[in-house]
């Protein structure tokens, strides 16, 4: 990751999260898997981190739920995250149809399930942050890919 603060924020949530996000981004750009829920299914199937899935522990889903929840509650890529949520009572979401969905933090599981089922990857602007550019660093070539997540419309 190019942004060390964001990488450290991810590691604070879970030390494997930078690698998990990298696999999800690769899956998105390689195979077009935009839905977060579908991306988690691919992770479970491929199991790139070689977790013991024989007892059906939801490693990938659990870690991504925490990530999405922390993003919704105040985590920013360029600001050091200390785990303190900006929203302490709840979260209000207004759907495209105008329906108001209210999640109290007492309903954290329901809130996190909403985030998993209603989020997707999106391609960032090619004009911002040099997205899509190939660059050379220490004799190796890299391509800049951005992590951008939005609600499903």
C-alpha positions as protocol buffer text, in pm:
chain_id: "A"
residue {
  index: 1
  type: UNK
  ca { x: 0 y: 0 z: 0 }
}
residue {
  index: 2
  type: UNK
  ca { x: 122 y: 343 z: -84 }
}
residue {
  index: 3
  type: UNK
  ca { x: -54 y: 522 z: 204 }
}
residue {
  index: 4
  type: UNK
  ca { x: 119 y: 404 z: 520 }
}
residue {
  index: 5
  type: UNK
  ca { x: -141 y: 562 z: 750 }
}
residue {
  index: 6
  type: UNK
  ca { x: -420 y: 371 z: 576 }
}
residue {
  index: 7
  type: UNK
  ca { x: -217 y: 49 z: 585 }
}
residue {
  index: 8
  type: UNK
  ca { x: -160 y: 93 z: 959 }
}
residue {
  index: 9
  type: UNK
  ca { x: -529 y: 173 z: 1012 }
}
residue {
  index: 10
  type: UNK
  ca { x: -617 y: -155 z: 840 }
}
residue {
  index: 11
  type: UNK
  ca { x: -362 y: -343 z: 1049 }
}
residue {
  index: 12
  type: UNK
  ca { x: -513 y: -191 z: 1362 }
}
residue {
  index: 13
  type: UNK
  ca { x: -847 y: -350 z: 1271 }
}
residue {
  index: 14
  type: UNK
  ca { x: -681 y: -678 z: 1171 }
}
residue {
  index: 15
  type: UNK
  ca { x: -319 y: -750 z: 1079 }
}
residue {
  index: 16
  type: UNK
  ca { x: -430 y: -948 z: 769 }
}
residue {
  index: 17
  type: UNK
  ca { x: -664 y: -678 z: 641 }
}
residue {
  index: 18
  type: UNK
  ca { x: -418 y: -509 z: 398 }
}
residue {
  index: 19
  type: UNK
  ca { x: -361 y: -843 z: 225 }
}
residue {
  index: 20
  type: UNK
  ca { x: -734 y: -927 z: 225 }
}
residue {
  index: 21
  type: UNK
  ca { x: -815 y: -590 z: 68 }
}
residue {
  index: 22
  type: UNK
  ca { x: -541 y: -646 z: -191 }
}
residue {
  index: 23
  type: UNK
  ca { x: -697 y: -979 z: -294 }
}
residue {
  index: 24
  type: UNK
  ca { x: -1041 y: -819 z: -315 }
}
residue {
  index: 25
  type: UNK
  ca { x: -913 y: -532 z: -528 }
}
residue {
  index: 26
  type: UNK
  ca { x: -729 y: -775 z: -756 }
}
residue {
  index: 27
  type: UNK
  ca { x: -1047 y: -983 z: -791 }
}
residue {
  index: 28
  type: UNK
  ca { x: -1243 y: -669 z: -877 }
}
residue {
  index: 29
  type: UNK
  ca { x: -1003 y: -548 z: -1146 }
}
residue {
  index: 30
  type: UNK
  ca { x: -924 y: -896 z: -1280 }
}
residue {
  index: 31
  type: UNK
  ca { x: -1272 y: -1053 z: -1287 }
}
residue {
  index: 32
  type: UNK
  ca { x: -1514 y: -764 z: -1232 }
}
residue {
  index: 33
  type: UNK
  ca { x: -1636 y: -887 z: -891 }
}
residue {
  index: 34
  type: UNK
  ca { x: -1780 y: -558 z: -771 }
}
residue {
  index: 35
  type: UNK
  ca { x: -2021 y: -667 z: -496 }
}
residue {
  index: 36
  type: UNK
  ca { x: -1852 y: -693 z: -158 }
}
residue {
  index: 37
  type: UNK
  ca { x: -2064 y: -996 z: -64 }
}
residue {
  index: 38
  type: UNK
  ca { x: -1958 y: -1177 z: -384 }
}
residue {
  index: 39
  type: UNK
  ca { x: -1596 y: -1081 z: -327 }
}
residue {
  index: 40
  type: UNK
  ca { x: -1609 y: -1239 z: 20 }
}
residue {
  index: 41
  type: UNK
  ca { x: -1754 y: -1555 z: -136 }
}
residue {
  index: 42
  type: UNK
  ca { x: -1455 y: -1568 z: -375 }
}
residue {
  index: 43
  type: UNK
  ca { x: -1216 y: -1519 z: -83 }
}
residue {
  index: 44
  type: UNK
  ca { x: -1378 y: -1806 z: 106 }
}
residue {
  index: 45
  type: UNK
  ca { x: -1354 y: -2028 z: -201 }
}
residue {
  index: 46
  type: UNK
  ca { x: -992 y: -1944 z: -286 }
}
residue {
  index: 47
  type: UNK
  ca { x: -878 y: -1893 z: 77 }
}
residue {
  index: 48
  type: UNK
  ca { x: -561 y: -1701 z: -22 }
}
residue {
  index: 49
  type: UNK
  ca { x: -451 y: -1660 z: 342 }
}
residue {
  index: 50
  type: UNK
  ca { x: -488 y: -2032 z: 408 }
}
residue {
  index: 51
  type: UNK
  ca { x: -713 y: -2002 z: 712 }
}
residue {
  index: 52
  type: UNK
  ca { x: -846 y: -2325 z: 862 }
}
residue {
  index: 53
  type: UNK
  ca { x: -1199 y: -2320 z: 719 }
}
residue {
  index: 54
  type: UNK
  ca { x: -1278 y: -2679 z: 822 }
}
residue {
  index: 55
  type: UNK
  ca { x: -1499 y: -2556 z: 1108 }
}
residue {
  index: 56
  type: UNK
  ca { x: -1666 y: -2285 z: 895 }
}
residue {
  index: 57
  type: UNK
  ca { x: -1522 y: -1987 z: 1081 }
}
residue {
  index: 58
  type: UNK
  ca { x: -1622 y: -1675 z: 883 }
}
residue {
  index: 59
  type: UNK
  ca { x: -1271 y: -1522 z: 881 }
}
residue {
  index: 60
  type: UNK
  ca { x: -1304 y: -1309 z: 570 }
}
residue {
  index: 61
  type: UNK
  ca { x: -1659 y: -1191 z: 629 }
}
residue {
  index: 62
  type: UNK
  ca { x: -1587 y: -1100 z: 992 }
}
residue {
  index: 63
  type: UNK
  ca { x: -1279 y: -896 z: 904 }
}
residue {
  index: 64
  type: UNK
  ca { x: -1449 y: -712 z: 615 }
}
residue {
  index: 65
  type: UNK
  ca { x: -1754 y: -638 z: 832 }
}
residue {
  index: 66
  type: UNK
  ca { x: -1527 y: -471 z: 1087 }
}
residue {
  index: 67
  type: UNK
  ca { x: -1354 y: -274 z: 814 }
}
residue {
  index: 68
  type: UNK
  ca { x: -1678 y: -149 z: 656 }
}
residue {
  index: 69
  type: UNK
  ca { x: -1826 y: -68 z: 995 }
}
residue {
  index: 70
  type: UNK
  ca { x: -1519 y: 131 z: 1100 }
}
residue {
  index: 71
  type: UNK
  ca { x: -1524 y: 317 z: 766 }
}
residue {
  index: 72
  type: UNK
  ca { x: -1890 y: 406 z: 817 }
}
residue {
  index: 73
  type: UNK
  ca { x: -1820 y: 522 z: 1171 }
}
residue {
  index: 74
  type: UNK
  ca { x: -1521 y: 747 z: 1107 }
}
residue {
  index: 75
  type: UNK
  ca { x: -1213 y: 571 z: 967 }
}
residue {
  index: 76
  type: UNK
  ca { x: -1044 y: 777 z: 693 }
}
residue {
  index: 77
  type: UNK
  ca { x: -747 y: 666 z: 481 }
}
residue {
  index: 78
  type: UNK
  ca { x: -529 y: 969 z: 560 }
}
residue {
  index: 79
  type: UNK
  ca { x: -617 y: 1014 z: 929 }
}
residue {
  index: 80
  type: UNK
  ca { x: -475 y: 799 z: 1209 }
}
residue {
  index: 81
  type: UNK
  ca { x: -757 y: 574 z: 1335 }
}
residue {
  index: 82
  type: UNK
  ca { x: -774 y: 502 z: 1706 }
}
residue {
  index: 83
  type: UNK
  ca { x: -1098 y: 305 z: 1696 }
}
residue {
  index: 84
  type: UNK
  ca { x: -1313 y: 588 z: 1827 }
}
residue {
  index: 85
  type: UNK
  ca { x: -1641 y: 604 z: 1635 }
}
residue {
  index: 86
  type: UNK
  ca { x: -1777 y: 940 z: 1520 }
}
residue {
  index: 87
  type: UNK
  ca { x: -2131 y: 805 z: 1554 }
}
residue {
  index: 88
  type: UNK
  ca { x: -2197 y: 680 z: 1906 }
}
residue {
  index: 89
  type: UNK
  ca { x: -2573 y: 634 z: 1899 }
}
residue {
  index: 90
  type: UNK
  ca { x: -2653 y: 504 z: 1555 }
}
residue {
  index: 91
  type: UNK
  ca { x: -2649 y: 547 z: 1182 }
}
residue {
  index: 92
  type: UNK
  ca { x: -2924 y: 667 z: 947 }
}
residue {
  index: 93
  type: UNK
  ca { x: -2930 y: 555 z: 585 }
}
residue {
  index: 94
  type: UNK
  ca { x: -3179 y: 690 z: 329 }
}
residue {
  index: 95
  type: UNK
  ca { x: -3246 y: 454 z: 40 }
}
residue {
  index: 96
  type: UNK
  ca { x: -3288 y: 565 z: -323 }
}
residue {
  index: 97
  type: UNK
  ca { x: -3665 y: 527 z: -278 }
}
residue {
  index: 98
  type: UNK
  ca { x: -3659 y: 762 z: 22 }
}
residue {
  index: 99
  type: UNK
  ca { x: -3697 y: 494 z: 289 }
}
residue {
  index: 100
  type: UNK
  ca { x: -3519 y: 580 z: 612 }
}
residue {
  index: 101
  type: UNK
  ca { x: -3321 y: 299 z: 769 }
}
residue {
  index: 102
  type: UNK
  ca { x: -3198 y: 360 z: 1121 }
}
residue {
  index: 103
  type: UNK
  ca { x: -2941 y: 138 z: 1285 }
}
residue {
  index: 104
  type: UNK
  ca { x: -2858 y: 181 z: 1653 }
}
residue {
  index: 105
  type: UNK
  ca { x: -2517 y: 60 z: 1752 }
}
residue {
  index: 106
  type: UNK
  ca { x: -2702 y: -187 z: 1974 }
}
residue {
  index: 107
  type: UNK
  ca { x: -2794 y: -354 z: 1642 }
}
residue {
  index: 108
  type: UNK
  ca { x: -2433 y: -372 z: 1524 }
}
residue {
  index: 109
  type: UNK
  ca { x: -2476 y: -713 z: 1359 }
}
residue {
  index: 110
  type: UNK
  ca { x: -2772 y: -590 z: 1155 }
}
residue {
  index: 111
  type: UNK
  ca { x: -2581 y: -273 z: 1063 }
}
residue {
  index: 112
  type: UNK
  ca { x: -2273 y: -471 z: 952 }
}
residue {
  index: 113
  type: UNK
  ca { x: -2487 y: -714 z: 750 }
}
residue {
  index: 114
  type: UNK
  ca { x: -2647 y: -416 z: 576 }
}
residue {
  index: 115
  type: UNK
  ca { x: -2301 y: -283 z: 486 }
}
residue {
  index: 116
  type: UNK
  ca { x: -2183 y: -621 z: 351 }
}
residue {
  index: 117
  type: UNK
  ca { x: -2497 y: -671 z: 142 }
}
residue {
  index: 118
  type: UNK
  ca { x: -2520 y: -315 z: 9 }
}
residue {
  index: 119
  type: UNK
  ca { x: -2160 y: -220 z: -76 }
}
residue {
  index: 120
  type: UNK
  ca { x: -1959 y: -255 z: -393 }
}
residue {
  index: 121
  type: UNK
  ca { x: -1623 y: -164 z: -539 }
}
residue {
  index: 122
  type: UNK
  ca { x: -1606 y: 123 z: -782 }
}
residue {
  index: 123
  type: UNK
  ca { x: -1332 y: 232 z: -1021 }
}
residue {
  index: 124
  type: UNK
  ca { x: -1177 y: 557 z: -913 }
}
residue {
  index: 125
  type: UNK
  ca { x: -1125 y: 857 z: -1133 }
}
residue {
  index: 126
  type: UNK
  ca { x: -824 y: 816 z: -1361 }
}
residue {
  index: 127
  type: UNK
  ca { x: -744 y: 1184 z: -1304 }
}
residue {
  index: 128
  type: UNK
  ca { x: -712 y: 1165 z: -924 }
}
residue {
  index: 129
  type: UNK
  ca { x: -419 y: 1014 z: -735 }
}
residue {
  index: 130
  type: UNK
  ca { x: -260 y: 886 z: -1062 }
}
residue {
  index: 131
  type: UNK
  ca { x: -502 y: 592 z: -1066 }
}
residue {
  index: 132
  type: UNK
  ca { x: -417 y: 331 z: -1331 }
}
residue {
  index: 133
  type: UNK
  ca { x: -65 y: 464 z: -1389 }
}
residue {
  index: 134
  type: UNK
  ca { x: 231 y: 230 z: -1417 }
}
residue {
  index: 135
  type: UNK
  ca { x: 534 y: 337 z: -1218 }
}
residue {
  index: 136
  type: UNK
  ca { x: 878 y: 198 z: -1137 }
}
residue {
  index: 137
  type: UNK
  ca { x: 1014 y: 171 z: -786 }
}
residue {
  index: 138
  type: UNK
  ca { x: 1339 y: -2 z: -685 }
}
residue {
  index: 139
  type: UNK
  ca { x: 1363 y: -167 z: -1027 }
}
residue {
  index: 140
  type: UNK
  ca { x: 1010 y: -313 z: -1011 }
}
residue {
  index: 141
  type: UNK
  ca { x: 702 y: -202 z: -1198 }
}
residue {
  index: 142
  type: UNK
  ca { x: 371 y: -134 z: -1024 }
}
residue {
  index: 143
  type: UNK
  ca { x: 26 y: -15 z: -1124 }
}
residue {
  index: 144
  type: UNK
  ca { x: -172 y: 221 z: -904 }
}
residue {
  index: 145
  type: UNK
  ca { x: -510 y: 76 z: -813 }
}
residue {
  index: 146
  type: UNK
  ca { x: -743 y: 252 z: -574 }
}
residue {
  index: 147
  type: UNK
  ca { x: -973 y: 106 z: -311 }
}
residue {
  index: 148
  type: UNK
  ca { x: -1306 y: 278 z: -353 }
}
residue {
  index: 149
  type: UNK
  ca { x: -1624 y: 139 z: -197 }
}
residue {
  index: 150
  type: UNK
  ca { x: -1974 y: 276 z: -249 }
}
residue {
  index: 151
  type: UNK
  ca { x: -2327 y: 180 z: -158 }
}
residue {
  index: 152
  type: UNK
  ca { x: -2516 y: -13 z: -424 }
}
residue {
  index: 153
  type: UNK
  ca { x: -2755 y: 222 z: -604 }
}
